[in-house]
């Protein structure tokens, strides 16, 4: 039996007195990331026992709304690519990308 390599990704959240995120940072030593600051994060994990996704969505008080819109657009685009890699479903991937284009157009993200 082979030895498994374990990799750790660490997330740190600094909260204000009302437990609202003020600072986010993350470390992924295998990826060369050490205590890197972030303004927002979306984390989803699959609970196969209960057949449901669990998520954590956090953003700092100073995350600008215009950057949040860009962040969501890029995340949706990335999810489209990940969906294709996981399923090879070209038709639904194209539909997802069409929605991403619509999303960007309605938010006036594309100049």
URGIBEL-V281117 format. One line per field, one symbol per residue. ss: DSSP state (2 for helix, 1 for strand, 0 for the rest). phi: phi as a letter, one per 30 degrees, with the letter a starting at -180 (. if undefined). A space follows every 50 residues. Layout:
# URGIBEL-V281117
ss = ???
phi = ???
This chain:
# URGIBEL-V281117
ss = 00000000111111100000111111112220111111011111111000 01111111100000222222222222222222222220022222222222 22222200000
phi = .ddddcbccccbbccddcicdcbbbbbbedcicbhddbcaabbbbccddc hbccbbcbbdecddddddddedddddddddddededbhdddddddddddd ddedddchdcc
